[in-house]
Amino acid sequence: MSIQPKIKTLKTFNDPVYGFITVDNPLIFKLIEHPHFQRLRRITQLGLTNLVYGGANHSRFQHAIGAMNLMRSAISTLRSKGIEISDEEEIGANAAILLHDIGHGPYSHALENTIVQGVNHESIGLQIMRNLNKEFDGALSLAIEIYTGKYPVQFLHQLVSSQLDTDRLDYLKRDSFFTGVTEGVIGSERIIKMLTVHNGNLAVEAKGIYSLEKFLIARRLMYWQVYLHKTVVSAEYLLMKILLRAKELIANGEELDASDSLRFLLKNEEAFDVSDSDVWLKHFLKLDDFDVLYSMKQWIDSEDKLISNMCKRLINRQLLKVKILDRPLTDDQLNDLREKAAKKLNYGINDMSYLVFQNSLSNRAYSSGDESINILYKDGSSKDISEAASIFRFSSLEASESKHFVYFPEEISFQ
């Protein structure tokens, strides 16, 4: 009997969710140590959610490490069931999930809808991965194929990006832990142990169906209770309005104190092709939460009364009020509310679009289709979870549930 050589541990993380997570692959270790990945330590996973749930200060760095830990567990489970996964595929899948959020900026969704228009964090992340691949002499080629779904072994891509990927399995459990919202607690270990492969696609053994039902319900509840919580969304929209106002002021020649990289993005009007703008990407990769927070603190003293007011509200948590509506306001109703606010706050009516506005948010827990979750039975047959689940009215999880909101300063009343 040959003795297997001991694998040297290069790094150990003490994760509050999973305990000790070790890193023993040199490529994975180099990726974690890279400045682009270390930047994720300075980007919070849940943005402004800590204004509602005080413990939600965990980073995208922690989430990425946790997702990689689940990927390793998933691959180990599949191998134990006779599914062939090479060492190269394992490293590629681990690298792909490790880097899946590398394209996020500070308060990512607010940035994508304001100063980084025309590109999303997925496309930015893909370009960063391609640049890293050049730096590492092609070592990430397989990871990029898995990430983009171009690698023929589809279940590896599905472990990175699907309705039952290791990304979701980690963030639901992690976000629940740090927010204290117990409705989001899921049995990620149980789900991973039930994973299998059927006709080349990821599937779940039938005995894991109840854990899956709990996972889908938890995801729906977490969206309304955490990710789309009305106060969290109020803060996020206020940040978006601040960035849009800053962009408008700079375009009009106003001087605003900000980091060089944030000012660069605020000055540029056009959406960028990240694959054709090394300068743009260089500035983006310098951004983190501290750039935005520093700038807002400086803008409190701006001569522009509107941006000063909005920054004070966000920094001091004096957020806009939110009212849930049965249906959206008509244009006349919204204009009346803006006139009322302008008179009360002594602002011009044109400025009120920054402080009085409405929007609708939708939440769908599950979508049957190309990325369906399949249940595998002992006789070799499979069903979509929507057909196999026993929970009552599963169709409600597939339906898109929408809520309408109006946002306005607390200084005015709205019935």
C-alpha positions as CSV (number, residue, x, y, z in Angstrom):
1,M,0.0,0.0,0.0
2,S,1.5,3.3,-1.1
3,I,1.5,6.2,1.3
4,Q,-0.1,9.4,-0.1
5,P,2.1,12.5,0.3
6,K,0.8,15.0,2.8
7,I,-0.7,18.1,1.2
8,K,0.7,21.3,2.5
9,T,-1.8,23.8,3.9
10,L,-1.1,27.2,2.5
11,K,-3.8,29.2,4.3
12,T,-6.5,28.5,6.9
13,F,-9.5,30.7,7.5
14,N,-11.6,30.6,10.6
15,D,-15.0,31.2,9.2
16,P,-17.9,31.9,11.6
17,V,-20.3,29.9,9.5
18,Y,-18.3,26.8,8.6
19,G,-15.4,26.8,10.9
20,F,-11.9,26.2,9.6
21,I,-11.5,26.4,5.8
22,T,-8.1,25.4,4.5
23,V,-6.4,26.3,1.1
24,D,-3.8,23.9,-0.2
25,N,-3.8,24.6,-4.0
26,P,-1.1,27.1,-5.1
27,L,-3.3,28.7,-7.8
28,I,-6.2,29.2,-5.4
29,F,-3.8,30.6,-2.8
30,K,-2.3,33.1,-5.3
31,L,-5.8,34.2,-6.4
32,I,-6.8,34.9,-2.8
33,E,-3.6,36.8,-2.1
34,H,-4.1,38.9,-5.3
35,P,-4.9,42.6,-4.7
36,H,-8.1,42.3,-6.9
37,F,-9.4,39.6,-4.6
38,Q,-8.2,41.3,-1.4
39,R,-10.3,44.4,-2.5
40,L,-13.4,42.3,-1.7
41,R,-12.5,42.6,2.0
42,R,-13.4,46.3,1.7
43,I,-16.8,45.7,0.0
44,T,-19.6,44.7,2.2
45,Q,-21.8,41.8,1.0
46,L,-25.1,43.5,1.9
47,G,-24.2,47.1,1.2
48,L,-26.4,49.4,3.4
49,T,-28.4,46.6,5.0
50,N,-26.5,47.2,8.2
51,L,-28.7,50.3,8.6
52,V,-31.5,47.9,9.4
53,Y,-29.7,44.8,10.7
54,G,-26.7,46.0,12.6
55,G,-24.7,42.8,12.3
56,A,-24.7,42.8,8.5
57,N,-21.1,44.0,8.0
58,H,-19.7,40.9,6.4
59,S,-17.7,41.2,3.2
60,R,-17.8,39.8,-0.3
61,F,-14.4,38.3,0.5
62,Q,-16.0,36.1,3.3
63,H,-18.8,35.1,1.0
64,A,-16.5,34.1,-1.8
65,I,-14.4,31.9,0.5
66,G,-17.5,30.3,1.9
67,A,-18.9,29.6,-1.6
68,M,-15.6,28.0,-2.5
69,N,-15.8,25.8,0.6
70,L,-19.3,24.6,-0.5
71,M,-18.0,23.9,-4.0
72,R,-15.3,21.7,-2.5
73,S,-17.9,19.8,-0.5
74,A,-20.1,19.4,-3.5
75,I,-17.3,18.0,-5.7
76,S,-16.4,15.6,-2.9
77,T,-20.0,14.4,-2.6
78,L,-20.3,13.9,-6.4
79,R,-17.0,12.0,-6.5
80,S,-18.2,9.7,-3.7
81,K,-21.2,8.8,-5.9
82,G,-19.0,7.7,-8.8
83,I,-19.1,10.9,-10.8
84,E,-15.8,11.6,-12.5
85,I,-14.3,15.0,-11.8
86,S,-10.6,15.5,-12.7
87,D,-8.2,17.4,-10.5
88,E,-8.0,20.1,-13.2
89,E,-11.8,20.4,-13.2
90,E,-11.9,20.7,-9.5
91,I,-9.4,23.5,-9.5
92,G,-11.2,25.2,-12.3
93,A,-14.6,25.0,-10.5
94,N,-13.0,26.3,-7.3
95,A,-11.4,29.2,-9.1
96,A,-14.6,30.0,-10.9
97,I,-16.7,30.3,-7.8
98,L,-14.0,32.0,-5.9
99,L,-13.9,34.8,-8.5
100,H,-17.7,34.9,-9.3
101,D,-18.1,38.2,-7.4
102,I,-14.8,39.8,-8.4
103,G,-16.6,42.3,-10.6
104,H,-18.7,43.8,-7.8
105,G,-18.0,47.4,-6.9
106,P,-18.9,49.2,-3.6
107,Y,-22.7,49.2,-3.1
108,S,-22.7,47.3,-6.4
109,H,-26.4,47.6,-7.4
110,A,-26.5,51.4,-6.7
111,L,-23.3,51.9,-8.9
112,E,-24.7,49.7,-11.7
113,N,-27.8,52.0,-11.9
114,T,-25.9,55.3,-11.7
115,I,-22.3,55.8,-12.6
116,V,-21.4,52.4,-14.1
117,Q,-24.3,52.2,-16.5
118,G,-24.3,49.8,-19.4
119,V,-22.2,47.2,-17.7
120,N,-23.0,44.8,-14.9
121,H,-20.8,43.1,-12.3
122,E,-20.9,39.8,-14.3
123,S,-19.3,41.3,-17.4
124,I,-16.8,43.4,-15.3
125,G,-15.9,40.2,-13.4
126,L,-15.4,38.2,-16.6
127,Q,-13.0,40.8,-17.9
128,I,-11.1,40.8,-14.6
129,M,-10.8,37.0,-14.9
130,R,-9.5,37.3,-18.4
131,N,-6.9,39.8,-17.3
132,L,-5.9,37.5,-14.4
133,N,-5.7,34.7,-16.8
134,K,-3.1,36.5,-18.8
135,E,-1.2,37.4,-15.6
136,F,-1.2,33.7,-14.6
137,D,-0.2,32.4,-18.1
138,G,-3.5,30.8,-19.0
139,A,-4.0,29.0,-15.6
140,L,-7.6,30.3,-15.5
141,S,-8.7,29.2,-18.9
142,L,-10.7,26.3,-17.6
143,A,-12.2,28.3,-14.8
144,I,-13.4,30.9,-17.3
145,E,-15.0,28.2,-19.5
146,I,-16.8,26.8,-16.5
147,Y,-17.9,30.3,-15.3
148,T,-19.3,31.2,-18.8
149,G,-21.0,27.8,-19.3
150,K,-18.9,26.9,-22.3
151,Y,-17.2,23.9,-20.8
152,P,-19.0,20.7,-21.9
153,V,-19.4,19.4,-18.3
154,Q,-22.5,21.5,-17.6
155,F,-23.0,20.5,-14.0
156,L,-19.8,22.2,-13.0
157,H,-21.2,25.5,-14.4
158,Q,-24.5,24.8,-12.6
159,L,-22.6,24.6,-9.3
160,V,-21.3,28.1,-10.0
161,S,-24.4,29.7,-11.5
162,S,-27.9,28.2,-11.4
163,Q,-30.9,28.2,-9.1
164,L,-29.1,25.8,-6.8
165,D,-25.5,27.0,-7.0
166,T,-23.0,27.2,-4.2
167,D,-23.2,31.0,-4.4
168,R,-26.9,31.0,-3.3
169,L,-26.3,28.2,-0.8
170,D,-23.6,30.3,0.9
171,Y,-25.2,33.7,0.8
172,L,-28.5,32.6,2.2
173,K,-26.9,30.9,5.2
174,R,-24.3,33.6,5.7
175,D,-26.7,36.5,5.3
176,S,-29.1,34.9,7.7
177,F,-26.3,34.4,10.2
178,F,-25.1,38.0,10.2
179,T,-28.5,39.6,10.0
180,G,-30.0,37.3,12.7
181,V,-33.0,36.6,10.4
182,T,-33.6,33.0,11.2
183,E,-36.1,32.5,8.4
184,G,-33.2,32.3,6.0
185,V,-31.5,29.4,7.7
186,I,-31.1,26.5,5.3
187,G,-29.6,23.1,5.4
188,S,-26.9,23.7,2.9
189,E,-24.9,20.6,4.1
190,R,-27.9,18.4,3.7
191,I,-28.6,19.7,0.2
192,I,-25.0,19.2,-0.9
193,K,-25.1,15.6,0.4
194,M,-28.1,15.0,-1.8
195,L,-26.6,16.3,-5.0
196,T,-26.1,14.1,-8.0
197,V,-25.8,14.3,-11.8
198,H,-28.5,13.1,-14.2
199,N,-28.0,13.3,-18.0
200,G,-25.1,15.6,-17.5
201,N,-27.0,18.1,-15.4
202,L,-27.0,18.8,-11.7
203,A,-29.9,17.0,-9.8
204,V,-31.0,16.3,-6.3
205,E,-31.9,12.9,-4.9
206,A,-35.6,12.6,-4.0
207,K,-34.9,12.2,-0.3
208,G,-33.5,15.8,-0.3
209,I,-36.8,17.3,-1.5
210,Y,-37.8,18.8,1.8
211,S,-34.5,20.5,2.3
212,L,-35.0,22.0,-1.2
213,E,-38.5,23.2,-0.4
214,K,-37.1,24.9,2.8
215,F,-34.3,26.5,0.6
216,L,-36.8,28.0,-1.8
217,I,-39.1,29.3,0.9
218,A,-36.1,30.7,2.8
219,R,-34.9,32.5,-0.3
220,R,-38.3,34.1,-0.8
221,L,-38.5,35.3,2.8
222,M,-35.0,36.6,2.8
223,Y,-35.7,38.7,-0.2
224,W,-38.6,40.5,1.3
225,Q,-37.2,40.6,4.8
226,V,-33.6,41.5,4.0
227,Y,-32.6,42.2,0.4
228,L,-35.8,44.1,-0.5
229,H,-36.6,45.3,3.0
230,K,-38.3,48.7,2.5
231,T,-35.8,50.6,4.6
232,V,-32.8,48.9,3.0
233,V,-34.2,49.8,-0.4
234,S,-34.8,53.4,0.8
235,A,-31.2,53.7,1.7
236,E,-30.0,52.2,-1.5
237,Y,-32.2,54.5,-3.6
238,L,-31.0,57.5,-1.6
239,L,-27.4,56.5,-2.4
240,M,-28.3,56.2,-6.1
241,K,-29.8,59.7,-6.0
242,I,-26.7,61.1,-4.3
243,L,-24.4,59.6,-7.0
244,L,-26.7,60.9,-9.8
245,R,-26.6,64.4,-8.3
246,A,-22.8,64.2,-7.9
247,K,-22.6,63.2,-11.6
248,E,-24.9,66.1,-12.6
249,L,-22.9,68.6,-10.6
250,I,-19.6,67.5,-12.0
251,A,-21.0,67.6,-15.5
252,N,-21.9,71.3,-14.8
253,G,-18.4,72.1,-13.7
254,E,-18.9,71.9,-10.0
255,E,-15.9,70.8,-7.8
256,L,-16.7,67.9,-5.5
257,D,-14.2,66.3,-3.2
258,A,-13.8,62.6,-4.1
259,S,-11.2,60.0,-4.6
260,D,-9.5,60.1,-8.0
261,S,-11.1,56.9,-9.2
262,L,-14.6,57.8,-8.1
263,R,-14.3,61.3,-9.7
264,F,-13.1,59.6,-12.9
265,L,-16.3,57.4,-13.0
266,L,-18.5,60.4,-12.1
267,K,-17.0,62.5,-14.9
268,N,-17.5,60.0,-17.7
269,E,-21.0,60.1,-19.3
270,E,-20.7,57.1,-21.6
271,A,-21.1,53.5,-20.7
272,F,-17.9,51.6,-21.1
273,D,-16.9,48.5,-22.9
274,V,-14.8,47.0,-20.1
275,S,-12.9,44.8,-22.6
276,D,-11.7,47.9,-24.4
277,S,-10.9,50.3,-21.6
278,D,-7.9,49.4,-19.4
279,V,-8.0,52.8,-17.8
280,W,-11.6,52.5,-16.8
281,L,-11.1,49.1,-15.3
282,K,-8.0,50.3,-13.4
283,H,-10.0,53.0,-11.8
284,F,-12.9,50.6,-11.0
285,L,-10.6,48.2,-9.3
286,K,-9.4,51.0,-6.9
287,L,-12.9,51.6,-5.7
288,D,-14.3,50.2,-2.4
289,D,-16.8,51.2,0.2
290,F,-14.5,53.7,1.8
291,D,-14.3,55.8,-1.4
292,V,-18.1,56.3,-1.4
293,L,-18.4,56.8,2.4
294,Y,-15.5,59.4,2.4
295,S,-17.1,61.3,-0.5
296,M,-20.5,61.4,1.1
297,K,-19.0,62.8,4.4
298,Q,-17.3,65.5,2.3
299,W,-20.3,66.3,0.3
300,I,-22.3,67.1,3.5
301,D,-20.4,70.4,3.4
302,S,-21.1,71.0,-0.3
303,E,-22.5,74.4,-1.4
304,D,-25.2,72.4,-3.3
305,K,-28.0,72.3,-0.7
306,L,-29.6,69.2,-2.3
307,I,-26.6,66.8,-2.3
308,S,-25.7,68.1,1.2
309,N,-29.2,67.3,2.5
310,M,-29.2,63.8,0.9
311,C,-25.7,62.9,2.3
312,K,-26.7,64.1,5.8
313,R,-29.8,61.8,5.6
314,L,-27.8,58.8,4.6
315,I,-24.8,59.3,6.9
316,N,-27.0,60.0,9.9
317,R,-29.6,57.4,9.0
318,Q,-32.3,60.0,8.6
319,L,-33.7,58.1,5.6
320,L,-36.6,58.9,3.3
321,K,-40.0,57.5,4.5
322,V,-41.4,54.6,2.6
323,K,-45.1,53.8,2.1
324,I,-46.3,50.6,0.5
325,L,-49.0,51.2,-2.1
326,D,-51.7,49.0,-3.5
327,R,-50.9,50.5,-6.9
328,P,-48.5,53.1,-8.2
329,L,-49.3,56.8,-7.9
330,T,-50.5,58.6,-10.9
331,D,-48.3,61.3,-12.4
332,D,-50.6,64.0,-10.9
333,Q,-50.5,62.4,-7.4
334,L,-46.7,62.2,-7.6
335,N,-46.4,65.8,-8.7
336,D,-48.7,67.0,-6.0
337,L,-46.5,65.2,-3.4
338,R,-43.4,66.8,-4.9
339,E,-44.9,70.3,-4.8
340,K,-45.8,69.7,-1.1
341,A,-42.2,68.7,-0.3
342,A,-40.7,71.6,-2.3
343,K,-42.8,74.1,-0.4
344,K,-42.1,72.5,3.0
345,L,-38.3,72.1,2.4
346,N,-37.8,75.3,0.4
347,Y,-36.4,73.6,-2.7
348,G,-37.1,74.0,-6.3
349,I,-39.7,71.7,-7.8
350,N,-37.2,70.2,-10.2
351,D,-35.0,69.1,-7.3
352,M,-37.8,67.1,-5.8
353,S,-37.3,64.1,-8.1
354,Y,-34.3,63.3,-5.9
355,L,-36.3,63.2,-2.7
356,V,-39.8,62.2,-3.8
357,F,-40.1,59.2,-6.1
358,Q,-41.7,55.8,-6.5
359,N,-40.7,52.3,-7.7
360,S,-41.9,48.7,-7.8
361,L,-40.0,45.7,-6.7
362,S,-40.5,42.1,-7.7
363,N,-39.5,38.8,-6.1
364,R,-39.7,35.3,-7.6
365,A,-38.4,32.4,-5.5
366,Y,-38.2,29.9,-8.4
367,S,-38.4,29.8,-12.2
368,S,-38.9,26.6,-14.1
369,G,-37.1,26.5,-17.4
370,D,-33.6,26.2,-18.6
371,E,-32.1,26.3,-15.1
372,S,-34.7,24.2,-13.4
373,I,-33.9,22.2,-10.2
374,N,-34.5,18.5,-11.0
375,I,-35.4,15.8,-8.6
376,L,-34.0,12.3,-9.3
377,Y,-35.9,9.2,-8.2
378,K,-34.5,5.8,-7.5
379,D,-36.1,4.4,-10.7
380,G,-34.0,6.8,-12.8
381,S,-36.8,9.2,-13.6
382,S,-36.6,12.9,-12.8
383,K,-39.1,15.8,-12.3
384,D,-38.8,19.5,-12.0
385,I,-39.1,20.6,-8.3
386,S,-42.3,22.4,-9.2
387,E,-43.9,19.1,-10.1
388,A,-42.3,17.0,-7.4
389,A,-42.7,19.3,-4.4
390,S,-45.4,18.5,-1.8
391,I,-45.7,22.0,-0.3
392,F,-49.1,23.6,-0.9
393,R,-49.4,26.0,-3.8
394,F,-45.8,25.7,-5.1
395,S,-47.0,27.9,-8.0
396,S,-46.8,30.8,-5.5
397,L,-43.1,30.4,-5.5
398,E,-42.9,30.6,-9.3
399,A,-45.2,33.7,-9.4
400,S,-43.6,37.1,-9.5
401,E,-44.8,39.0,-6.5
402,S,-44.6,42.8,-6.8
403,K,-44.8,45.6,-4.3
404,H,-45.2,49.3,-5.0
405,F,-43.4,51.9,-2.9
406,V,-43.3,55.7,-2.7
407,Y,-40.4,57.5,-1.0
408,F,-40.6,61.0,0.5
409,P,-38.9,63.1,3.3
410,E,-40.2,62.6,6.8
411,E,-40.9,66.3,7.0
412,I,-44.1,65.8,5.0
413,S,-47.1,63.6,5.6
414,F,-48.6,61.2,3.1
415,Q,-51.8,59.3,3.6
